[in-house]
Amino acid sequence: MNDTTTGWYKSSFCESSSCLEAASAGEHILVRNNTQPGERHLQIDRGGWNVFLDDIVKGRFSNL
């Protein structure tokens, strides 16, 4: 699902009302809590974001 007015995207795997959303912002990816969209967000450089996604695919966070 995406929010076309701001460019924020939420995973289609999100089954609850509390999920993370991500948006592209130039050389960075922004991440926020969708239940508090007006609050602060994380800003991650694209290299760090790609490492994070690779770690998810590799199962690095499966024990959390």
mmCIF file of the N, C-alpha and C atoms, coordinates in Angstrom:
data_MODEL
# 
_entry.id   MODEL 
# 
loop_
_atom_site.group_PDB 
_atom_site.id 
_atom_site.type_symbol 
_atom_site.label_atom_id 
_atom_site.label_alt_id 
_atom_site.label_comp_id 
_atom_site.label_asym_id 
_atom_site.label_entity_id 
_atom_site.label_seq_id 
_atom_site.pdbx_PDB_ins_code 
_atom_site.Cartn_x 
_atom_site.Cartn_y 
_atom_site.Cartn_z 
_atom_site.occupancy 
_atom_site.B_iso_or_equiv 
_atom_site.pdbx_formal_charge 
_atom_site.auth_seq_id 
_atom_site.auth_comp_id 
_atom_site.auth_asym_id 
_atom_site.auth_atom_id 
_atom_site.pdbx_PDB_model_num 
ATOM 1   N N  . MET A 1 1  ? 0.858  -1.177  0.000  1.00 0.00 ? 1  MET A N  1 
ATOM 2   C CA . MET A 1 1  ? 0.000  0.000   0.000  1.00 0.00 ? 1  MET A CA 1 
ATOM 3   C C  . MET A 1 1  ? 0.895  1.228   0.000  1.00 0.00 ? 1  MET A C  1 
ATOM 4   N N  . ASN A 1 2  ? 0.499  2.261   -0.677 1.00 0.00 ? 2  ASN A N  1 
ATOM 5   C CA . ASN A 1 2  ? 1.301  3.474   -0.649 1.00 0.00 ? 2  ASN A CA 1 
ATOM 6   C C  . ASN A 1 2  ? 0.428  4.697   -0.474 1.00 0.00 ? 2  ASN A C  1 
ATOM 7   N N  . ASP A 1 3  ? 1.060  5.744   -0.019 1.00 0.00 ? 3  ASP A N  1 
ATOM 8   C CA . ASP A 1 3  ? 0.412  7.035   0.165  1.00 0.00 ? 3  ASP A CA 1 
ATOM 9   C C  . ASP A 1 3  ? 0.918  7.923   -0.965 1.00 0.00 ? 3  ASP A C  1 
ATOM 10  N N  . THR A 1 4  ? 0.115  8.134   -1.992 1.00 0.00 ? 4  THR A N  1 
ATOM 11  C CA . THR A 1 4  ? 0.579  8.846   -3.183 1.00 0.00 ? 4  THR A CA 1 
ATOM 12  C C  . THR A 1 4  ? 0.795  10.334  -2.959 1.00 0.00 ? 4  THR A C  1 
ATOM 13  N N  . THR A 1 5  ? 0.277  10.903  -1.875 1.00 0.00 ? 5  THR A N  1 
ATOM 14  C CA . THR A 1 5  ? 0.472  12.326  -1.640 1.00 0.00 ? 5  THR A CA 1 
ATOM 15  C C  . THR A 1 5  ? 1.843  12.619  -1.035 1.00 0.00 ? 5  THR A C  1 
ATOM 16  N N  . THR A 1 6  ? 2.450  11.669  -0.325 1.00 0.00 ? 6  THR A N  1 
ATOM 17  C CA . THR A 1 6  ? 3.736  11.917  0.317  1.00 0.00 ? 6  THR A CA 1 
ATOM 18  C C  . THR A 1 6  ? 4.836  10.990  -0.157 1.00 0.00 ? 6  THR A C  1 
ATOM 19  N N  . GLY A 1 7  ? 4.503  9.916   -0.840 1.00 0.00 ? 7  GLY A N  1 
ATOM 20  C CA . GLY A 1 7  ? 5.500  8.959   -1.274 1.00 0.00 ? 7  GLY A CA 1 
ATOM 21  C C  . GLY A 1 7  ? 5.869  7.933   -0.225 1.00 0.00 ? 7  GLY A C  1 
ATOM 22  N N  . TRP A 1 8  ? 5.129  7.831   0.871  1.00 0.00 ? 8  TRP A N  1 
ATOM 23  C CA . TRP A 1 8  ? 5.384  6.826   1.894  1.00 0.00 ? 8  TRP A CA 1 
ATOM 24  C C  . TRP A 1 8  ? 4.759  5.506   1.478  1.00 0.00 ? 8  TRP A C  1 
ATOM 25  N N  . TYR A 1 9  ? 5.505  4.414   1.682  1.00 0.00 ? 9  TYR A N  1 
ATOM 26  C CA . TYR A 1 9  ? 5.044  3.073   1.324  1.00 0.00 ? 9  TYR A CA 1 
ATOM 27  C C  . TYR A 1 9  ? 5.017  2.173   2.555  1.00 0.00 ? 9  TYR A C  1 
ATOM 28  N N  . LYS A 1 10 ? 3.988  1.351   2.636  1.00 0.00 ? 10 LYS A N  1 
ATOM 29  C CA . LYS A 1 10 ? 3.852  0.374   3.718  1.00 0.00 ? 10 LYS A CA 1 
ATOM 30  C C  . LYS A 1 10 ? 3.840  -1.010  3.086  1.00 0.00 ? 10 LYS A C  1 
ATOM 31  N N  . SER A 1 11 ? 4.487  -1.956  3.711  1.00 0.00 ? 11 SER A N  1 
ATOM 32  C CA . SER A 1 11 ? 4.554  -3.311  3.186  1.00 0.00 ? 11 SER A CA 1 
ATOM 33  C C  . SER A 1 11 ? 3.174  -3.926  3.055  1.00 0.00 ? 11 SER A C  1 
ATOM 34  N N  . SER A 1 12 ? 2.979  -4.684  2.000  1.00 0.00 ? 12 SER A N  1 
ATOM 35  C CA . SER A 1 12 ? 1.720  -5.413  1.824  1.00 0.00 ? 12 SER A CA 1 
ATOM 36  C C  . SER A 1 12 ? 1.619  -6.560  2.831  1.00 0.00 ? 12 SER A C  1 
ATOM 37  N N  . PHE A 1 13 ? 2.728  -6.885  3.522  1.00 0.00 ? 13 PHE A N  1 
ATOM 38  C CA . PHE A 1 13 ? 2.721  -7.930  4.537  1.00 0.00 ? 13 PHE A CA 1 
ATOM 39  C C  . PHE A 1 13 ? 2.274  -7.408  5.899  1.00 0.00 ? 13 PHE A C  1 
ATOM 40  N N  . CYS A 1 14 ? 2.065  -6.125  6.028  1.00 0.00 ? 14 CYS A N  1 
ATOM 41  C CA . CYS A 1 14 ? 1.643  -5.533  7.298  1.00 0.00 ? 14 CYS A CA 1 
ATOM 42  C C  . CYS A 1 14 ? 0.216  -5.983  7.596  1.00 0.00 ? 14 CYS A C  1 
ATOM 43  N N  . GLU A 1 15 ? 0.054  -6.735  8.683  1.00 0.00 ? 15 GLU A N  1 
ATOM 44  C CA . GLU A 1 15 ? -1.256 -7.275  9.026  1.00 0.00 ? 15 GLU A CA 1 
ATOM 45  C C  . GLU A 1 15 ? -1.927 -6.540  10.178 1.00 0.00 ? 15 GLU A C  1 
ATOM 46  N N  . SER A 1 16 ? -1.223 -5.613  10.798 1.00 0.00 ? 16 SER A N  1 
ATOM 47  C CA . SER A 1 16 ? -1.822 -4.867  11.905 1.00 0.00 ? 16 SER A CA 1 
ATOM 48  C C  . SER A 1 16 ? -1.880 -3.388  11.540 1.00 0.00 ? 16 SER A C  1 
ATOM 49  N N  . SER A 1 17 ? -2.406 -2.607  12.429 1.00 0.00 ? 17 SER A N  1 
ATOM 50  C CA . SER A 1 17 ? -2.483 -1.172  12.160 1.00 0.00 ? 17 SER A CA 1 
ATOM 51  C C  . SER A 1 17 ? -1.186 -0.450  12.512 1.00 0.00 ? 17 SER A C  1 
ATOM 52  N N  . SER A 1 18 ? -0.239 -1.157  13.119 1.00 0.00 ? 18 SER A N  1 
ATOM 53  C CA . SER A 1 18 ? 1.025  -0.555  13.522 1.00 0.00 ? 18 SER A CA 1 
ATOM 54  C C  . SER A 1 18 ? 2.156  -1.125  12.675 1.00 0.00 ? 18 SER A C  1 
ATOM 55  N N  . CYS A 1 19 ? 2.596  -0.348  11.696 1.00 0.00 ? 19 CYS A N  1 
ATOM 56  C CA . CYS A 1 19 ? 3.636  -0.805  10.760 1.00 0.00 ? 19 CYS A CA 1 
ATOM 57  C C  . CYS A 1 19 ? 4.625  0.315   10.492 1.00 0.00 ? 19 CYS A C  1 
ATOM 58  N N  . LEU A 1 20 ? 5.750  -0.069  9.911  1.00 0.00 ? 20 LEU A N  1 
ATOM 59  C CA . LEU A 1 20 ? 6.705  0.928   9.454  1.00 0.00 ? 20 LEU A CA 1 
ATOM 60  C C  . LEU A 1 20 ? 6.395  1.300   8.026  1.00 0.00 ? 20 LEU A C  1 
ATOM 61  N N  . GLU A 1 21 ? 6.702  2.542   7.689  1.00 0.00 ? 21 GLU A N  1 
ATOM 62  C CA . GLU A 1 21 ? 6.563  3.025   6.316  1.00 0.00 ? 21 GLU A CA 1 
ATOM 63  C C  . GLU A 1 21 ? 7.913  3.561   5.872  1.00 0.00 ? 21 GLU A C  1 
ATOM 64  N N  . ALA A 1 22 ? 8.174  3.501   4.580  1.00 0.00 ? 22 ALA A N  1 
ATOM 65  C CA . ALA A 1 22 ? 9.434  3.989   4.024  1.00 0.00 ? 22 ALA A CA 1 
ATOM 66  C C  . ALA A 1 22 ? 9.157  4.915   2.847  1.00 0.00 ? 22 ALA A C  1 
ATOM 67  N N  . ALA A 1 23 ? 10.062 5.863   2.658  1.00 0.00 ? 23 ALA A N  1 
ATOM 68  C CA . ALA A 1 23 ? 9.956  6.800   1.537  1.00 0.00 ? 23 ALA A CA 1 
ATOM 69  C C  . ALA A 1 23 ? 11.353 7.088   1.000  1.00 0.00 ? 23 ALA A C  1 
ATOM 70  N N  . SER A 1 24 ? 11.444 7.303   -0.287 1.00 0.00 ? 24 SER A N  1 
ATOM 71  C CA . SER A 1 24 ? 12.708 7.668   -0.914 1.00 0.00 ? 24 SER A CA 1 
ATOM 72  C C  . SER A 1 24 ? 12.866 9.182   -0.837 1.00 0.00 ? 24 SER A C  1 
ATOM 73  N N  . ALA A 1 25 ? 14.079 9.615   -0.469 1.00 0.00 ? 25 ALA A N  1 
ATOM 74  C CA . ALA A 1 25 ? 14.367 11.051  -0.374 1.00 0.00 ? 25 ALA A CA 1 
ATOM 75  C C  . ALA A 1 25 ? 15.788 11.296  -0.871 1.00 0.00 ? 25 ALA A C  1 
ATOM 76  N N  . GLY A 1 26 ? 15.941 11.371  -2.177 1.00 0.00 ? 26 GLY A N  1 
ATOM 77  C CA . GLY A 1 26 ? 17.266 11.594  -2.747 1.00 0.00 ? 26 GLY A CA 1 
ATOM 78  C C  . GLY A 1 26 ? 18.199 10.444  -2.455 1.00 0.00 ? 26 GLY A C  1 
ATOM 79  N N  . GLU A 1 27 ? 19.294 10.710  -1.759 1.00 0.00 ? 27 GLU A N  1 
ATOM 80  C CA . GLU A 1 27 ? 20.284 9.688   -1.430 1.00 0.00 ? 27 GLU A CA 1 
ATOM 81  C C  . GLU A 1 27 ? 19.945 8.916   -0.163 1.00 0.00 ? 27 GLU A C  1 
ATOM 82  N N  . HIS A 1 28 ? 18.764 9.145   0.386  1.00 0.00 ? 28 HIS A N  1 
ATOM 83  C CA . HIS A 1 28 ? 18.383 8.523   1.650  1.00 0.00 ? 28 HIS A CA 1 
ATOM 84  C C  . HIS A 1 28 ? 17.035 7.821   1.557  1.00 0.00 ? 28 HIS A C  1 
ATOM 85  N N  . ILE A 1 29 ? 16.821 6.928   2.506  1.00 0.00 ? 29 ILE A N  1 
ATOM 86  C CA . ILE A 1 29 ? 15.529 6.298   2.717  1.00 0.00 ? 29 ILE A CA 1 
ATOM 87  C C  . ILE A 1 29 ? 15.034 6.785   4.072  1.00 0.00 ? 29 ILE A C  1 
ATOM 88  N N  . LEU A 1 30 ? 13.791 7.216   4.126  1.00 0.00 ? 30 LEU A N  1 
ATOM 89  C CA . LEU A 1 30 ? 13.180 7.655   5.381  1.00 0.00 ? 30 LEU A CA 1 
ATOM 90  C C  . LEU A 1 30 ? 12.289 6.531   5.898  1.00 0.00 ? 30 LEU A C  1 
ATOM 91  N N  . VAL A 1 31 ? 12.289 6.315   7.207  1.00 0.00 ? 31 VAL A N  1 
ATOM 92  C CA . VAL A 1 31 ? 11.473 5.277   7.828  1.00 0.00 ? 31 VAL A CA 1 
ATOM 93  C C  . VAL A 1 31 ? 10.715 5.910   8.986  1.00 0.00 ? 31 VAL A C  1 
ATOM 94  N N  . ARG A 1 32 ? 9.413  5.606   9.069  1.00 0.00 ? 32 ARG A N  1 
ATOM 95  C CA . ARG A 1 32 ? 8.599  6.167   10.156 1.00 0.00 ? 32 ARG A CA 1 
ATOM 96  C C  . ARG A 1 32 ? 7.589  5.135   10.648 1.00 0.00 ? 32 ARG A C  1 
ATOM 97  N N  . ASN A 1 33 ? 7.036  5.414   11.807 1.00 0.00 ? 33 ASN A N  1 
ATOM 98  C CA . ASN A 1 33 ? 5.953  4.631   12.390 1.00 0.00 ? 33 ASN A CA 1 
ATOM 99  C C  . ASN A 1 33 ? 4.647  5.172   11.813 1.00 0.00 ? 33 ASN A C  1 
ATOM 100 N N  . ASN A 1 34 ? 3.855  4.317   11.174 1.00 0.00 ? 34 ASN A N  1 
ATOM 101 C CA . ASN A 1 34 ? 2.643  4.822   10.518 1.00 0.00 ? 34 ASN A CA 1 
ATOM 102 C C  . ASN A 1 34 ? 1.572  5.278   11.503 1.00 0.00 ? 34 ASN A C  1 
ATOM 103 N N  . THR A 1 35 ? 1.662  4.873   12.771 1.00 0.00 ? 35 THR A N  1 
ATOM 104 C CA . THR A 1 35 ? 0.665  5.332   13.741 1.00 0.00 ? 35 THR A CA 1 
ATOM 105 C C  . THR A 1 35 ? 0.980  6.725   14.269 1.00 0.00 ? 35 THR A C  1 
ATOM 106 N N  . GLN A 1 36 ? 2.208  7.210   14.001 1.00 0.00 ? 36 GLN A N  1 
ATOM 107 C CA . GLN A 1 36 ? 2.614  8.546   14.430 1.00 0.00 ? 36 GLN A CA 1 
ATOM 108 C C  . GLN A 1 36 ? 3.333  9.257   13.277 1.00 0.00 ? 36 GLN A C  1 
ATOM 109 N N  . PRO A 1 37 ? 2.654  9.475   12.165 1.00 0.00 ? 37 PRO A N  1 
ATOM 110 C CA . PRO A 1 37 ? 3.322  10.021  10.978 1.00 0.00 ? 37 PRO A CA 1 
ATOM 111 C C  . PRO A 1 37 ? 3.883  11.422  11.153 1.00 0.00 ? 37 PRO A C  1 
ATOM 112 N N  . GLY A 1 38 ? 3.393  12.177  12.103 1.00 0.00 ? 38 GLY A N  1 
ATOM 113 C CA . GLY A 1 38 ? 3.891  13.530  12.319 1.00 0.00 ? 38 GLY A CA 1 
ATOM 114 C C  . GLY A 1 38 ? 5.111  13.594  13.212 1.00 0.00 ? 38 GLY A C  1 
ATOM 115 N N  . GLU A 1 39 ? 5.490  12.471  13.795 1.00 0.00 ? 39 GLU A N  1 
ATOM 116 C CA . GLU A 1 39 ? 6.654  12.428  14.683 1.00 0.00 ? 39 GLU A CA 1 
ATOM 117 C C  . GLU A 1 39 ? 7.934  12.273  13.866 1.00 0.00 ? 39 GLU A C  1 
ATOM 118 N N  . ARG A 1 40 ? 9.043  12.167  14.563 1.00 0.00 ? 40 ARG A N  1 
ATOM 119 C CA . ARG A 1 40 ? 10.342 12.035  13.902 1.00 0.00 ? 40 ARG A CA 1 
ATOM 120 C C  . ARG A 1 40 ? 10.421 10.756  13.072 1.00 0.00 ? 40 ARG A C  1 
ATOM 121 N N  . HIS A 1 41 ? 11.324 10.754  12.107 1.00 0.00 ? 41 HIS A N  1 
ATOM 122 C CA . HIS A 1 41 ? 11.570 9.580   11.286 1.00 0.00 ? 41 HIS A CA 1 
ATOM 123 C C  . HIS A 1 41 ? 13.074 9.316   11.237 1.00 0.00 ? 41 HIS A C  1 
ATOM 124 N N  . LEU A 1 42 ? 13.434 8.110   10.842 1.00 0.00 ? 42 LEU A N  1 
ATOM 125 C CA . LEU A 1 42 ? 14.834 7.755   10.650 1.00 0.00 ? 42 LEU A CA 1 
ATOM 126 C C  . LEU A 1 42 ? 15.244 8.109   9.230  1.00 0.00 ? 42 LEU A C  1 
ATOM 127 N N  . GLN A 1 43 ? 16.479 8.520   9.057  1.00 0.00 ? 43 GLN A N  1 
ATOM 128 C CA . GLN A 1 43 ? 17.031 8.791   7.730  1.00 0.00 ? 43 GLN A CA 1 
ATOM 129 C C  . GLN A 1 43 ? 18.249 7.889   7.566  1.00 0.00 ? 43 GLN A C  1 
ATOM 130 N N  . ILE A 1 44 ? 18.203 7.010   6.570  1.00 0.00 ? 44 ILE A N  1 
ATOM 131 C CA . ILE A 1 44 ? 19.247 6.017   6.360  1.00 0.00 ? 44 ILE A CA 1 
ATOM 132 C C  . ILE A 1 44 ? 19.801 6.186   4.952  1.00 0.00 ? 44 ILE A C  1 
ATOM 133 N N  . ASP A 1 45 ? 21.134 6.179   4.817  1.00 0.00 ? 45 ASP A N  1 
ATOM 134 C CA . ASP A 1 45 ? 21.679 6.276   3.469  1.00 0.00 ? 45 ASP A CA 1 
ATOM 135 C C  . ASP A 1 45 ? 21.373 4.990   2.706  1.00 0.00 ? 45 ASP A C  1 
ATOM 136 N N  . ARG A 1 46 ? 21.341 5.092   1.389  1.00 0.00 ? 46 ARG A N  1 
ATOM 137 C CA . ARG A 1 46 ? 20.931 3.951   0.556  1.00 0.00 ? 46 ARG A CA 1 
ATOM 138 C C  . ARG A 1 46 ? 21.822 2.729   0.742  1.00 0.00 ? 46 ARG A C  1 
ATOM 139 N N  . GLY A 1 47 ? 23.111 2.923   0.972  1.00 0.00 ? 47 GLY A N  1 
ATOM 140 C CA . GLY A 1 47 ? 24.009 1.794   1.210  1.00 0.00 ? 47 GLY A CA 1 
ATOM 141 C C  . GLY A 1 47 ? 23.624 1.042   2.475  1.00 0.00 ? 47 GLY A C  1 
ATOM 142 N N  . GLY A 1 48 ? 23.362 1.784   3.543  1.00 0.00 ? 48 GLY A N  1 
ATOM 143 C CA . GLY A 1 48 ? 22.935 1.170   4.795  1.00 0.00 ? 48 GLY A CA 1 
ATOM 144 C C  . GLY A 1 48 ? 21.596 0.470   4.665  1.00 0.00 ? 48 GLY A C  1 
ATOM 145 N N  . TRP A 1 49 ? 20.686 1.073   3.906  1.00 0.00 ? 49 TRP A N  1 
ATOM 146 C CA . TRP A 1 49 ? 19.371 0.475   3.672  1.00 0.00 ? 49 TRP A CA 1 
ATOM 147 C C  . TRP A 1 49 ? 19.520 -0.862  2.937  1.00 0.00 ? 49 TRP A C  1 
ATOM 148 N N  . ASN A 1 50 ? 20.390 -0.890  1.927  1.00 0.00 ? 50 ASN A N  1 
ATOM 149 C CA . ASN A 1 50 ? 20.601 -2.126  1.175  1.00 0.00 ? 50 ASN A CA 1 
ATOM 150 C C  . ASN A 1 50 ? 21.205 -3.224  2.039  1.00 0.00 ? 50 ASN A C  1 
ATOM 151 N N  . VAL A 1 51 ? 22.133 -2.874  2.923  1.00 0.00 ? 51 VAL A N  1 
ATOM 152 C CA . VAL A 1 51 ? 22.705 -3.851  3.860  1.00 0.00 ? 51 VAL A CA 1 
ATOM 153 C C  . VAL A 1 51 ? 21.605 -4.380  4.778  1.00 0.00 ? 51 VAL A C  1 
ATOM 154 N N  . PHE A 1 52 ? 20.765 -3.498  5.283  1.00 0.00 ? 52 PHE A N  1 
ATOM 155 C CA . PHE A 1 52 ? 19.649 -3.884  6.151  1.00 0.00 ? 52 PHE A CA 1 
ATOM 156 C C  . PHE A 1 52 ? 18.727 -4.870  5.434  1.00 0.00 ? 52 PHE A C  1 
ATOM 157 N N  . LEU A 1 53 ? 18.342 -4.563  4.198  1.00 0.00 ? 53 LEU A N  1 
ATOM 158 C CA . LEU A 1 53 ? 17.466 -5.457  3.442  1.00 0.00 ? 53 LEU A CA 1 
ATOM 159 C C  . LEU A 1 53 ? 18.128 -6.800  3.172  1.00 0.00 ? 53 LEU A C  1 
ATOM 160 N N  . ASP A 1 54 ? 19.416 -6.792  2.842  1.00 0.00 ? 54 ASP A N  1 
ATOM 161 C CA . ASP A 1 54 ? 20.138 -8.051  2.627  1.00 0.00 ? 54 ASP A CA 1 
ATOM 162 C C  . ASP A 1 54 ? 20.160 -8.899  3.900  1.00 0.00 ? 54 ASP A C  1 
ATOM 163 N N  . ASP A 1 55 ? 20.356 -8.251  5.051  1.00 0.00 ? 55 ASP A N  1 
ATOM 164 C CA . ASP A 1 55 ? 20.360 -8.971  6.329  1.00 0.00 ? 55 ASP A CA 1 
ATOM 165 C C  . ASP A 1 55 ? 18.997 -9.581  6.628  1.00 0.00 ? 55 ASP A C  1 
ATOM 166 N N  . ILE A 1 56 ? 17.930 -8.897  6.255  1.00 0.00 ? 56 ILE A N  1 
ATOM 167 C CA . ILE A 1 56 ? 16.586 -9.465  6.437  1.00 0.00 ? 56 ILE A CA 1 
ATOM 168 C C  . ILE A 1 56 ? 16.447 -10.722 5.593  1.00 0.00 ? 56 ILE A C  1 
ATOM 169 N N  . VAL A 1 57 ? 16.844 -10.636 4.327  1.00 0.00 ? 57 VAL A N  1 
ATOM 170 C CA . VAL A 1 57 ? 16.742 -11.791 3.421  1.00 0.00 ? 57 VAL A CA 1 
ATOM 171 C C  . VAL A 1 57 ? 17.567 -12.964 3.947  1.00 0.00 ? 57 VAL A C  1 
ATOM 172 N N  . LYS A 1 58 ? 18.727 -12.682 4.539  1.00 0.00 ? 58 LYS A N  1 
ATOM 173 C CA . LYS A 1 58 ? 19.598 -13.729 5.061  1.00 0.00 ? 58 LYS A CA 1 
ATOM 174 C C  . LYS A 1 58 ? 19.105 -14.297 6.388  1.00 0.00 ? 58 LYS A C  1 
ATOM 175 N N  . GLY A 1 59 ? 18.047 -13.719 6.953  1.00 0.00 ? 59 GLY A N  1 
ATOM 176 C CA . GLY A 1 59 ? 17.490 -14.218 8.208  1.00 0.00 ? 59 GLY A CA 1 
ATOM 177 C C  . GLY A 1 59 ? 18.206 -13.739 9.456  1.00 0.00 ? 59 GLY A C  1 
ATOM 178 N N  . ARG A 1 60 ? 19.001 -12.716 9.337  1.00 0.00 ? 60 ARG A N  1 
ATOM 179 C CA . ARG A 1 60 ? 19.775 -12.226 10.483 1.00 0.00 ? 60 ARG A CA 1 
ATOM 180 C C  . ARG A 1 60 ? 18.885 -11.792 11.658 1.00 0.00 ? 60 ARG A C  1 
ATOM 181 N N  . PHE A 1 61 ? 17.662 -11.360 11.391 1.00 0.00 ? 61 PHE A N  1 
ATOM 182 C CA . PHE A 1 61 ? 16.809 -10.870 12.456 1.00 0.00 ? 61 PHE A CA 1 
ATOM 183 C C  . PHE A 1 61 ? 15.687 -11.850 12.809 1.00 0.00 ? 61 PHE A C  1 
ATOM 184 N N  . SER A 1 62 ? 15.798 -13.087 12.332 1.00 0.00 ? 62 SER A N  1 
ATOM 185 C CA . SER A 1 62 ? 14.711 -14.056 12.529 1.00 0.00 ? 62 SER A CA 1 
ATOM 186 C C  . SER A 1 62 ? 14.513 -14.444 13.998 1.00 0.00 ? 62 SER A C  1 
ATOM 187 N N  . ASN A 1 63 ? 15.486 -14.196 14.837 1.00 0.00 ? 63 ASN A N  1 
ATOM 188 C CA . ASN A 1 63 ? 15.348 -14.540 16.260 1.00 0.00 ? 63 ASN A CA 1 
ATOM 189 C C  . ASN A 1 63 ? 14.738 -13.413 17.090 1.00 0.00 ? 63 ASN A C  1 
ATOM 190 N N  . LEU A 1 64 ? 14.395 -12.313 16.481 1.00 0.00 ? 64 LEU A N  1 
ATOM 191 C CA . LEU A 1 64 ? 13.809 -11.175 17.215 1.00 0.00 ? 64 LEU A CA 1 
ATOM 192 C C  . LEU A 1 64 ? 12.322 -11.334 17.372 1.00 0.00 ? 64 LEU A C  1 
# 
